[in-house]
Amino acid sequence: MQRFRLKSPQQNVPMPDRGVGSLFTSDKAGEAVDPKNPYYARMIASGELIPADPDDASGGSSKPSKGA
């Protein structure tokens, strides 16, 4: 697992492996995801997800973010 964050915090990116309604956090710390998972690998390759700054990881959450 590696931490990635959204390139554009305004995006709403679902996290289907975390359950219905879970969205990728817009926090700088990002989310811990498996970069080998085809869903996330595609977004990493396209640049939608970028590596999170390790210094910001302490302030983030690995818990799923729930949509409204």
Residue pairs with C-beta under 8 A, 6 or more apart in sequence:
1 32
1 33
1 34
2 32
2 33
2 34
2 35
2 51
3 29
3 30
3 31
3 32
3 33
3 51
3 52
3 54
3 57
3 60
4 30
4 31
4 33
4 35
4 40
4 44
4 49
4 50
4 51
4 52
5 25
5 27
5 28
5 29
5 30
5 31
5 49
5 50
5 51
5 52
5 53
5 56
6 13
6 24
6 25
6 26
6 30
6 48
6 49
6 50
7 47
7 48
7 49
7 50
8 48
9 26
10 26
11 24
11 26
11 48
12 23
12 24
12 67
13 23
13 24
13 43
13 48
13 49
14 22
14 23
14 24
15 22
15 23
15 24
15 31
15 33
15 64
15 65
16 22
16 39
17 37
17 39
18 64
19 64
21 66
21 67
22 64
22 65
22 66
22 67
23 65
23 66
23 67
24 30
24 31
24 49
24 65
25 31
25 60
25 61
25 65
27 56
27 59
27 60
27 61
28 52
28 53
28 56
28 59
28 60
29 52
29 53
29 56
29 57
29 58
29 59
29 60
29 61
30 49
30 52
30 56
30 57
30 60
31 60
31 61
31 62
31 65
32 62
33 40
33 49
34 40
35 41
35 44
40 49
43 49
44 50
52 60
